[in-house]
């Protein structure tokens, strides 16, 4: 059934209308790869057949491949950037510059043909430039055949060998990968520090490796009997013969392929209530085994939560694998460091599993819109952790808000539209992508209402799964769901560093009533909610619509004592409304008691009536 769904999604991804000024289209790739890994020197060779379909309306005169492992060489862009940025990632630092030739990573193409004819190419750092004598026409399908060789670097960032927890192989960004071409052109970004963008397609991968190694990978194992390993029952048979075994995996409709291998992996399996097969591979260490066993039912809970609140997980399996250098998502799997307290292990799994939706299913261009995958993932995983822990916080996103406030008041904030590699500070990138991105969604709930936000996420999934959505595509879904005009929100929050700052300027007596005077101090507009607390303990919520939204948020509950007043046009710096009560009857007037509006200066939000 899942294969049928994938096929249907592919068809709709090509034919449905979507972003910008043209009908939506996306390229398609199908990979077949045969890999031979030497675990003695960590070198490998491979051959690749890539069937490339040009679904664009454009004639292509060149193509590009990513050669990510070339980043792990002294003098690479990743090395130099890490040694010149003022706050380098401590996992990288100056380590690349000190790698010996046997410790470095590399990925080199030894031969390349197009439809059987040799073509010219040029390796430039982490990008392979390929000029085509014969262009690829719109609608044309071509076959590229390649022979390549690589060396797995010492574990530094994401991929590598012999991690700090002694995982032998974390094989991510390991193969020559076709760059994405879309409505903005080629995205052949060098690998400097950040994340990725890939072409949708099917993978058929065979990996020959020492027989003592256990593998976890993107896709479904095709040949358990041949390798003497029953992957579905998570059991090793004793009759594994020869020096090497070839593991054969297939994955349908993904935009990446990753794998990990270690001779000491324990492999557990759990079938979730929706039928998804969950695999867990971790080192055979007594001190971590209990936590990894406890993680497994929690992973199922998380999966089912995301199914319900975003949309159904469409692939047949998902793997949580010990490896890498922290936590990083890949197609149908994640690599996480495994020597953690249980709460940390569940938390990192929640975040990385959520990326199966916000990146590997709703595949934004992470270099341009990193906040959409990291921020949306942070938002939904914060809610999922509340469910798994059985807690109910007034604001489960408060950590993200605090991080954003520090960024907004730091003097080093850059707009969310900044290319991920162009942030002046790593810390500013992290706070922007994760925290300001999370607040984008949490605050949208404040703007259009939590029910509308929940509907928006599910409709976003329905309209954009297996595609490459942009920020505009998401906000248009929110507009269709709510009926509100929201372009102003996308513009100010993501394309500027304008801040929100509303304050209570004064509270005055007025003919037996009370007048409240508000002031807009920041440049970013917002609808405003004011809670009036009376001395008898009762409250009134005054909702002030933002004029440019052309809309009013519905009441969250019929039980609220809520009053909608005249809307506030942004250009007017002040606004006032009256309360039908003597000033002596009022104890407090507060802007945004929910703390869901990201007001960077909250000390002027409360007026205590003396």
C-alpha positions as CSV (number, residue, x, y, z in Angstrom):
1,X,0.0,0.0,0.0
2,X,2.8,2.4,0.9
3,X,4.4,1.8,-2.5
4,X,1.2,2.7,-4.2
5,X,1.0,5.9,-2.2
6,X,4.5,6.8,-3.1
7,X,3.7,6.4,-6.8
8,X,0.6,8.5,-6.5
9,X,2.5,11.2,-4.7
10,X,5.2,11.2,-7.5
11,X,2.5,11.7,-10.1
12,X,0.8,14.5,-8.3
13,X,4.2,16.2,-7.6
14,X,4.8,16.5,-11.3
15,X,1.3,17.6,-12.4
16,X,-0.1,19.7,-9.6
17,X,0.1,23.5,-9.5
18,X,2.1,25.1,-6.8
19,X,4.6,27.9,-6.1
20,X,5.7,31.0,-7.9
21,X,4.6,31.9,-11.4
22,X,4.7,28.6,-13.2
23,X,3.3,25.1,-12.8
24,X,5.2,23.1,-10.2
25,X,7.8,20.7,-11.5
26,X,10.7,18.8,-10.0
27,X,13.6,16.7,-11.3
28,X,13.8,13.0,-10.8
29,X,16.8,10.6,-10.3
30,X,17.1,6.9,-10.0
31,X,20.4,5.5,-8.6
32,X,21.9,2.1,-8.8
33,X,25.2,1.7,-6.9
34,X,27.6,-1.1,-6.1
35,X,30.0,-0.3,-3.3
36,X,33.1,-2.2,-2.1
37,X,34.3,-1.1,1.3
38,X,37.7,-2.0,2.8
39,X,37.4,-1.8,6.6
40,X,41.2,-2.0,7.0
41,X,42.1,1.3,5.3
42,X,38.5,2.8,5.1
43,X,38.7,3.2,1.4
44,X,35.9,2.2,-1.0
45,X,35.2,2.1,-4.6
46,X,31.9,2.3,-6.4
47,X,30.1,2.3,-9.7
48,X,26.9,4.3,-10.2
49,X,24.2,4.4,-12.8
50,X,22.0,7.5,-12.5
51,X,18.9,7.9,-14.6
52,X,18.2,11.6,-14.7
53,X,14.8,12.9,-15.9
54,X,14.6,16.6,-16.8
55,X,11.1,17.5,-15.8
56,X,11.9,21.2,-16.1
57,X,10.9,23.5,-19.0
58,X,14.6,24.3,-19.4
59,X,17.3,23.0,-21.6
60,X,20.3,21.9,-19.4
61,X,23.8,22.5,-20.7
62,X,25.5,21.3,-17.5
63,X,25.0,19.3,-14.4
64,X,26.7,19.2,-11.0
65,X,27.4,16.6,-8.4
66,X,28.2,17.0,-4.7
67,X,31.5,15.4,-3.5
68,X,31.0,16.0,0.2
69,X,33.9,14.0,1.6
70,X,36.4,16.4,-0.1
71,X,35.5,18.9,2.7
72,X,37.6,16.8,5.1
73,X,40.9,17.9,3.7
74,X,43.3,20.6,5.0
75,X,42.6,23.8,3.1
76,X,39.0,23.0,2.2
77,X,36.3,25.6,2.5
78,X,35.0,23.8,5.5
79,X,38.5,23.8,7.1
80,X,39.2,27.5,6.4
81,X,35.7,28.7,7.4
82,X,36.0,26.8,10.7
83,X,39.3,28.4,11.4
84,X,38.3,31.9,10.5
85,X,34.8,32.2,12.0
86,X,34.9,33.7,15.5
87,X,32.8,30.9,17.2
88,X,33.7,27.6,15.4
89,X,31.8,24.4,15.9
90,X,33.8,22.7,18.6
91,X,33.4,19.4,16.8
92,X,35.3,20.8,13.9
93,X,37.6,23.6,15.1
94,X,41.0,23.2,13.5
95,X,40.8,19.4,13.4
96,X,40.5,19.2,9.6
97,X,43.8,21.1,9.1
98,X,45.6,18.5,11.2
99,X,44.4,15.4,9.4
100,X,47.1,13.2,7.9
101,X,46.6,11.8,4.4
102,X,45.3,8.5,5.8
103,X,42.8,10.3,8.1
104,X,41.4,12.7,5.5
105,X,38.3,12.2,3.5
106,X,38.0,12.3,-0.3
107,X,35.6,11.4,-3.1
108,X,37.0,11.3,-6.6
109,X,35.3,10.5,-9.9
110,X,37.5,8.3,-12.1
111,X,35.2,8.0,-15.1
112,X,31.9,9.5,-16.3
113,X,29.7,8.7,-19.3
114,X,26.4,10.0,-20.6
115,X,24.4,7.4,-22.5
116,X,27.6,5.4,-23.0
117,X,29.7,8.3,-24.3
118,X,32.6,9.8,-22.1
119,X,32.0,13.4,-21.0
120,X,34.3,16.0,-19.5
121,X,34.2,17.0,-15.9
122,X,36.1,19.1,-13.4
123,X,36.4,18.5,-9.7
124,X,36.3,21.8,-7.8
125,X,36.4,21.2,-4.0
126,X,33.2,19.5,-3.0
127,X,31.5,20.0,-6.4
128,X,31.9,18.2,-9.7
129,X,31.3,20.4,-12.7
130,X,30.0,18.6,-15.8
131,X,29.7,20.4,-19.1
132,X,27.5,18.7,-21.6
133,X,28.3,18.9,-25.3
134,X,24.8,17.7,-26.0
135,X,22.1,19.4,-23.8
136,X,19.4,17.6,-21.9
137,X,16.1,18.8,-23.4
138,X,12.9,19.3,-21.4
139,X,11.3,16.0,-20.7
140,X,14.4,14.0,-21.8
141,X,15.8,11.1,-19.7
142,X,19.5,10.4,-19.8
143,X,21.8,7.8,-18.1
144,X,25.0,8.8,-16.4
145,X,27.4,6.0,-15.5
146,X,30.3,6.7,-13.1
147,X,33.2,5.1,-11.4
148,X,34.3,6.7,-8.2
149,X,36.6,6.1,-5.2
150,X,36.4,7.4,-1.7
151,X,38.1,7.5,1.7
152,X,36.1,7.8,4.9
153,X,37.5,10.6,7.0
154,X,38.1,10.5,10.7
155,X,34.8,11.4,12.4
156,X,34.6,15.1,12.6
157,X,31.2,16.3,11.4
158,X,28.2,14.1,10.7
159,X,30.1,11.5,8.6
160,X,33.2,9.5,9.3
161,X,34.9,6.6,10.9
162,X,35.7,5.7,14.5
163,X,33.5,8.1,16.2
164,X,34.0,9.3,19.8
165,X,31.7,6.4,20.8
166,X,33.8,4.0,18.6
167,X,31.2,3.4,15.9
168,X,33.1,2.2,13.0
169,X,31.3,3.8,10.0
170,X,28.8,6.7,9.8
171,X,28.3,6.8,6.1
172,X,26.5,10.0,5.2
173,X,27.1,12.4,2.3
174,X,29.3,9.6,1.1
175,X,28.5,9.2,-2.7
176,X,28.6,11.5,-5.7
177,X,25.1,13.0,-5.5
178,X,23.4,14.9,-8.3
179,X,22.7,18.5,-7.3
180,X,19.2,19.8,-7.4
181,X,17.9,22.0,-10.2
182,X,14.7,23.8,-9.6
183,X,12.8,27.0,-10.5
184,X,15.8,29.0,-9.1
185,X,18.4,27.1,-11.1
186,X,21.2,24.9,-9.9
187,X,21.9,24.4,-6.2
188,X,25.5,23.2,-6.4
189,X,26.4,24.7,-3.0
190,X,29.9,23.7,-1.7
191,X,29.9,21.8,1.6
192,X,31.1,24.3,4.1
193,X,29.2,23.6,7.3
194,X,25.4,23.4,6.8
195,X,22.8,21.2,5.5
196,X,21.5,19.8,2.2
197,X,19.1,19.8,-0.8
198,X,18.5,16.8,-2.9
199,X,16.6,15.4,-5.9
200,X,13.7,13.0,-5.3
201,X,14.2,9.4,-6.7
202,X,14.7,5.7,-6.0
203,X,17.9,4.1,-4.7
204,X,19.1,0.5,-5.4
205,X,22.4,0.1,-3.4
206,X,24.6,-2.9,-2.9
207,X,27.4,-2.6,-0.2
208,X,30.1,-5.3,0.0
209,X,31.8,-5.2,3.4
210,X,33.6,-7.4,5.9
211,X,31.2,-10.2,7.0
212,X,31.5,-9.3,10.7
213,X,29.8,-5.9,10.2
214,X,26.1,-5.2,10.8
215,X,24.5,-2.5,8.7
216,X,21.6,-0.2,9.0
217,X,20.6,1.9,6.0
218,X,18.1,3.9,4.2
219,X,15.7,1.5,2.5
220,X,14.6,-2.1,2.9
221,X,17.1,-5.0,3.0
222,X,16.5,-7.2,-0.1
223,X,18.7,-10.2,0.6
224,X,18.7,-11.4,4.2
225,X,19.2,-15.0,3.2
226,X,22.2,-14.3,1.0
227,X,24.0,-12.5,3.8
228,X,23.0,-14.9,6.5
229,X,21.3,-12.2,8.5
230,X,17.6,-12.1,9.2
231,X,17.0,-8.4,9.3
232,X,13.3,-8.6,10.0
233,X,13.8,-10.8,13.0
234,X,16.9,-8.9,14.1
235,X,18.9,-12.1,14.4
236,X,22.3,-13.1,13.1
237,X,22.7,-16.6,11.7
238,X,26.0,-18.5,12.3
239,X,26.6,-19.7,8.8
240,X,28.0,-16.5,7.3
241,X,30.6,-17.5,4.8
242,X,33.4,-15.8,3.0
243,X,35.4,-12.7,3.9
244,X,32.8,-10.3,2.6
245,X,29.0,-10.1,2.3
246,X,27.0,-7.8,0.0
247,X,24.0,-6.0,1.6
248,X,21.4,-5.0,-0.9
249,X,19.0,-2.1,0.0
250,X,16.2,-0.4,-1.9
251,X,14.5,2.8,-1.1
252,X,11.7,4.4,-3.1
253,X,11.1,8.2,-3.4
254,X,13.8,9.6,-1.2
255,X,16.3,12.3,-1.7
256,X,19.3,10.8,0.1
257,X,20.8,7.5,1.1
258,X,22.8,6.9,4.3
259,X,24.1,3.9,6.1
260,X,26.1,2.9,9.2
261,X,28.1,-0.2,10.1
262,X,29.8,-1.7,13.1
263,X,30.8,-5.2,14.1
264,X,29.4,-4.7,17.6
265,X,25.9,-3.4,16.8
266,X,23.0,-4.9,18.6
267,X,19.9,-4.8,16.4
268,X,16.4,-4.6,17.8
269,X,13.1,-4.4,15.9
270,X,9.7,-3.1,16.8
271,X,6.6,-2.9,14.6
272,X,4.6,0.2,15.3
273,X,0.8,0.3,15.4
274,X,0.7,1.8,11.9
275,X,2.8,-1.0,10.4
276,X,6.1,0.9,10.2
277,X,9.1,-1.4,11.1
278,X,11.3,0.4,13.6
279,X,15.0,-0.7,13.7
280,X,17.4,0.2,16.5
281,X,21.1,-0.4,16.1
282,X,23.5,0.4,18.9
283,X,26.8,-0.6,20.4
284,X,26.9,-3.7,22.6
285,X,27.7,-1.8,25.8
286,X,26.0,-2.8,29.1
287,X,25.9,0.8,30.3
288,X,23.7,2.0,27.4
289,X,21.6,-1.1,26.7
290,X,18.8,-0.3,29.2
291,X,18.3,3.2,27.7
292,X,18.2,1.9,24.2
293,X,15.6,-0.7,25.1
294,X,13.5,2.0,26.9
295,X,13.8,4.2,23.8
296,X,12.0,1.8,21.6
297,X,8.3,2.2,22.8
298,X,8.9,5.9,23.1
299,X,9.9,6.1,19.4
300,X,6.7,4.4,18.4
301,X,4.7,6.9,20.5
302,X,6.6,9.7,18.7
303,X,5.9,8.2,15.3
304,X,2.2,7.9,16.0
305,X,2.1,11.5,17.3
306,X,3.6,12.9,14.1
307,X,1.3,10.7,12.0
308,X,-1.7,12.2,13.7
309,X,-0.5,15.8,13.8
310,X,1.3,16.2,10.5
311,X,0.4,13.2,8.3
312,X,1.1,9.5,7.9
313,X,4.7,8.3,7.7
314,X,4.8,6.8,4.1
315,X,7.8,4.5,4.1
316,X,7.9,0.9,5.3
317,X,10.7,1.4,7.9
318,X,12.7,3.8,10.0
319,X,16.0,3.2,11.8
320,X,17.5,4.9,14.9
321,X,21.2,4.2,14.7
322,X,24.1,5.0,17.1
323,X,26.7,7.0,15.1
324,X,27.7,10.4,13.9
325,X,28.5,13.3,16.3
326,X,25.2,14.4,17.8
327,X,22.0,13.9,16.0
328,X,21.4,14.2,12.2
329,X,18.5,13.1,10.1
330,X,18.6,11.1,6.9
331,X,16.1,9.4,4.6
332,X,14.3,6.7,6.6
333,X,16.9,6.8,9.4
334,X,18.8,9.0,11.9
335,X,22.2,8.8,13.4
336,X,22.5,9.8,17.1
337,X,25.2,9.6,19.7
338,X,24.0,6.9,22.0
339,X,25.9,7.3,25.3
340,X,23.2,9.6,26.8
341,X,20.8,9.8,29.7
342,X,17.4,8.4,28.7
343,X,15.7,11.8,28.5
344,X,18.4,13.1,26.2
345,X,18.2,10.0,24.0
346,X,14.4,10.3,23.7
347,X,14.7,14.1,23.0
348,X,17.3,13.8,20.3
349,X,15.3,11.0,18.7
350,X,12.1,13.1,18.8
351,X,13.8,15.9,17.0
352,X,15.5,13.7,14.3
353,X,12.4,11.6,13.8
354,X,10.3,14.7,13.2
355,X,12.8,15.6,10.4
356,X,11.3,12.6,8.5
357,X,8.4,14.9,7.9
358,X,10.0,18.4,7.9
359,X,12.8,17.7,5.5
360,X,12.6,14.2,4.2
361,X,9.0,14.4,3.2
362,X,8.5,18.2,3.0
363,X,11.9,18.8,1.5
364,X,12.7,22.5,1.7
365,X,16.0,23.8,0.4
366,X,17.9,23.8,3.7
367,X,20.6,26.2,2.5
368,X,18.0,28.9,1.7
369,X,15.3,28.1,4.2
370,X,17.0,26.2,7.0
371,X,14.5,27.6,9.5
372,X,11.7,25.7,7.8
373,X,13.1,22.3,8.6
374,X,14.9,23.0,11.9
375,X,12.3,25.4,13.2
376,X,9.2,23.4,12.2
377,X,10.9,20.2,13.6
378,X,11.7,22.0,16.9
379,X,8.0,23.1,17.1
380,X,6.4,19.7,16.6
381,X,9.0,17.8,18.6
382,X,8.4,20.2,21.6
383,X,4.7,19.2,21.4
384,X,5.5,15.5,21.0
385,X,7.8,15.5,24.0
386,X,5.0,17.0,26.1
387,X,2.8,14.0,25.0
388,X,5.5,11.4,25.6
389,X,6.4,12.9,29.0
390,X,2.8,13.3,30.0
391,X,3.4,17.0,30.9
392,X,1.3,20.1,30.1
393,X,3.2,23.4,29.9
394,X,1.5,26.7,29.5
395,X,4.1,27.4,26.8
396,X,6.1,24.3,25.7
397,X,8.1,26.6,23.3
398,X,9.4,28.9,26.0
399,X,13.0,27.7,25.5
400,X,12.7,28.7,21.8
401,X,11.3,32.1,22.7
402,X,14.1,32.8,25.2
403,X,16.7,31.9,22.7
404,X,15.1,34.2,20.1
405,X,15.0,37.1,22.6
406,X,18.7,36.7,23.2
407,X,19.4,36.7,19.5
408,X,17.1,39.7,18.8
409,X,18.8,41.7,21.5
410,X,22.4,40.6,20.7
411,X,23.1,43.0,17.8
412,X,24.3,40.1,15.6
413,X,20.9,38.9,14.3
414,X,20.6,38.3,10.5
415,X,17.4,37.8,8.6
416,X,16.1,34.2,8.3
417,X,16.4,34.7,4.5
418,X,20.2,34.6,4.9
419,X,21.9,31.7,3.2
420,X,22.8,29.1,5.8
421,X,26.6,29.5,5.0
422,X,26.5,33.3,5.3
423,X,25.8,33.7,9.0
424,X,28.6,35.7,10.7
425,X,28.3,33.5,13.8
426,X,27.5,29.9,14.3
427,X,25.5,30.8,17.4
428,X,23.4,33.3,15.4
429,X,22.7,30.6,12.8
430,X,21.6,28.1,15.5
431,X,19.3,30.6,17.3
432,X,17.8,31.7,14.0
433,X,17.2,28.3,12.4
434,X,16.1,26.4,15.4
435,X,14.6,29.0,17.8
436,X,13.3,31.8,15.6
437,X,12.0,29.1,13.2
438,X,10.2,27.4,16.1
439,X,8.7,30.7,17.2
440,X,7.5,31.4,13.7
441,X,5.0,28.5,14.1
442,X,4.3,29.0,17.7
443,X,3.5,32.7,17.2
444,X,1.5,31.8,14.1
445,X,-0.8,29.9,16.5
446,X,-1.2,33.1,18.4
447,X,-2.0,35.0,15.2
448,X,-4.5,32.7,13.5
449,X,-5.5,30.4,16.5
450,X,-4.2,27.0,17.5
451,X,-6.9,25.1,15.7
452,X,-6.2,26.9,12.4
453,X,-2.5,26.2,12.9
454,X,-3.1,22.5,13.4
455,X,-5.2,22.4,10.3
456,X,-2.5,24.3,8.4
457,X,0.2,21.7,9.3
458,X,-2.0,18.9,8.1
459,X,-3.0,20.6,4.9
460,X,0.7,21.6,4.3
461,X,1.5,17.9,4.4
462,X,-1.4,17.0,2.1
463,X,-0.4,19.6,-0.5
464,X,3.4,19.5,-0.4
465,X,4.5,16.0,0.6
466,X,7.2,14.6,-1.7
467,X,7.9,18.1,-3.0
468,X,10.2,21.1,-2.4
469,X,8.0,23.7,-0.7
470,X,9.1,27.3,-0.2
471,X,8.2,29.8,2.6
472,X,5.6,31.3,0.3
473,X,4.0,27.9,-0.2
474,X,3.6,27.4,3.5
475,X,2.1,30.8,4.2
476,X,-0.3,30.5,1.4
477,X,-1.6,27.3,2.9
478,X,-2.0,29.1,6.3
479,X,-4.0,31.8,4.4
480,X,-6.2,29.3,2.7
481,X,-7.0,27.6,6.0
482,X,-7.6,30.7,8.1
483,X,-8.8,33.3,5.7
484,X,-6.3,35.8,7.0
485,X,-3.8,37.9,5.0
486,X,-0.4,36.8,6.2
487,X,2.2,38.0,3.7
488,X,3.2,40.8,6.2
489,X,4.1,38.1,8.8
490,X,6.3,36.1,6.4
491,X,8.0,39.3,5.2
492,X,8.8,40.8,8.6
493,X,9.6,37.7,10.5
494,X,11.8,36.0,7.9
495,X,13.2,38.7,5.6
496,X,14.0,41.4,8.2
497,X,15.3,41.7,11.7
498,X,12.4,43.9,12.7
499,X,11.2,43.2,16.2
500,X,7.9,43.2,18.1
501,X,7.6,45.6,21.0
502,X,4.2,46.8,22.2
503,X,3.7,48.6,25.5
504,X,1.0,50.0,27.7
505,X,1.7,53.8,27.6
506,X,-1.0,54.9,30.1
507,X,-4.2,54.0,31.8
508,X,-6.5,57.0,32.4
509,X,-9.9,57.9,33.9
510,X,-12.5,59.0,31.4
511,X,-16.1,59.9,32.3
512,X,-16.8,57.0,34.6
513,X,-14.8,54.6,32.3
514,X,-11.2,53.9,31.8
515,X,-9.1,54.6,28.7
516,X,-6.1,52.3,27.9
517,X,-3.4,53.8,25.6
518,X,-1.0,51.4,23.9
519,X,2.1,52.2,21.9
520,X,3.9,50.3,19.2
521,X,7.6,50.7,19.7
522,X,8.9,48.0,17.4
523,X,8.7,48.0,13.6
524,X,7.0,44.6,13.2
525,X,3.2,44.7,13.2
526,X,1.0,42.3,15.2
527,X,-2.6,41.8,16.3
528,X,-2.7,42.6,20.0
529,X,-4.4,40.9,22.9
530,X,-4.9,42.8,26.1
531,X,-6.0,41.1,29.3
532,X,-7.7,43.4,31.8
533,X,-7.8,42.1,35.3
534,X,-10.4,43.5,37.8
535,X,-10.0,43.7,41.5
536,X,-12.7,41.2,42.0
537,X,-10.5,38.6,40.1
538,X,-12.5,38.6,36.9
539,X,-10.9,39.3,33.5
540,X,-11.7,40.6,30.1
541,X,-9.7,39.8,27.0
542,X,-9.6,42.7,24.5
543,X,-8.6,41.6,21.0
544,X,-7.3,44.3,18.6
545,X,-7.1,43.0,15.0
546,X,-4.3,44.1,12.8
547,X,-5.8,46.0,9.9
548,X,-3.5,44.6,7.2
549,X,-4.7,41.0,8.1
550,X,-8.2,41.9,7.0
551,X,-9.4,39.3,9.4
552,X,-10.3,38.6,13.0
553,X,-9.1,35.6,15.0
554,X,-12.0,33.5,16.3
555,X,-12.3,33.1,20.1
556,X,-10.4,30.1,21.4
557,X,-13.3,29.3,23.8
558,X,-16.9,30.3,24.2
559,X,-16.2,30.7,27.9
560,X,-13.8,33.6,27.4
561,X,-15.0,37.1,28.3
562,X,-13.6,38.4,25.0
563,X,-14.3,41.7,23.2
564,X,-13.2,42.6,19.7
565,X,-12.5,46.3,19.2
566,X,-11.6,48.4,16.2
567,X,-8.5,47.2,14.2
568,X,-5.1,48.9,14.5
569,X,-3.5,50.2,11.4
570,X,0.3,49.6,11.6
571,X,1.5,53.2,10.7
572,X,-0.3,54.6,13.8
573,X,2.2,54.4,16.7
574,X,-0.5,54.6,19.3
575,X,-3.9,53.1,19.9
576,X,-6.5,53.5,22.6
577,X,-9.7,51.7,23.7
578,X,-12.1,52.1,26.6
579,X,-13.0,49.8,29.4
580,X,-16.6,50.1,30.7
581,X,-15.5,50.3,34.3
582,X,-14.1,52.8,36.8
583,X,-10.3,52.9,37.0
584,X,-10.6,52.1,40.7
585,X,-12.1,48.7,39.7
586,X,-9.1,47.6,37.7
587,X,-5.9,46.1,39.1
588,X,-3.9,45.3,36.0
589,X,-3.7,45.7,32.2
590,X,-1.4,43.3,30.4
591,X,-0.4,42.9,26.7
592,X,-0.1,39.2,25.6
593,X,-0.6,37.4,28.9
594,X,-0.1,34.1,26.9
595,X,3.5,35.1,26.1
596,X,3.0,33.7,22.6
597,X,3.7,37.0,20.9
598,X,7.5,37.4,20.7
599,X,7.7,40.8,22.3
600,X,11.4,41.6,22.8
601,X,10.8,44.1,25.7
602,X,8.1,42.7,28.0
603,X,8.8,45.0,30.9
604,X,6.4,47.6,29.3
605,X,3.6,45.0,28.7
606,X,2.1,45.3,32.2
607,X,0.5,48.3,33.8
608,X,-0.3,47.9,37.5
609,X,-3.2,50.2,38.4
610,X,-2.5,51.9,41.7
